[in-house]
């Protein structure tokens, strides 16, 4: 029998045990810190929070004040409840820093209004076209990501980026900016859960050339990773490598849930 991999050090390639025991708790912590920013959320052994991801309040107010439109409704789902979007931290023993973005636990009504608007990726010239709404939210978080990483990466040589649901899309858009601008010298290792596509094929190709380790964990019954409409029937295309699991549930809410579907689905791979 092969030995159990260390759960404090990111393994090479996709590892279900590391994903289940480290990346899932980091993704869950992004929701916990939104609900109680002043408390330290549960984290995997050895990991600590060093900063909260906070949207710039001026940019947040501007985005929330947009006239009603599909873009405005999707952005509002992310911004209206809280300007807190997750957390940044590290594991000093394994020299691993992390960034975790929250999304929405339930797809709710935003799926009905989900748009396919795109614009040039604004953080790196020649980066293709990204989803307009996700990019707007990432822009509001950019200063917080930069400041948080400046502290978290000290003494580290690896950087993990994760997120669930709409937070998974934010993780992808932010990861390219992190690699090029916000934490030079670090190439993020990305594992996301239940995320929609973040951009057009040109952005996906740019991302994949920049960040070679990106795994998208997808419950085969979850409809969120199928939006916006993707090639060959639409414009958008996922970045990274899909890791499909069978987390069960035909209903939208449970099929999208980390605890109800993604945890059981990953356990089946062990």
Buried (B, 14 or more C-beta within 10 A) or exposed (E): EEEEBEBBBBBEEBBBBBBBBBBBBBBBBBBBBBEEBEEEBEBBEBBEBBBBBBBBEEBBEEBEEEEEEBBBBBBBBBBEEBBBBBBBBBBEEBBBBBBBBBBBBBBEEBBEBBBBBBEBBBBBEEBBBBBBBBBBBBBBBBBBBBBBBBEBBEEBEBBBBBBBBBBBBBBBBBBBBBBBEBBEEBBBBBBBBBBBBBBBBBBBBBBBEBBEBBBBBBBEBBBBBBBBEBEEEBBBBBBBEEBEBEBBBEEBEBBBBBEBBBBBBBEEBE
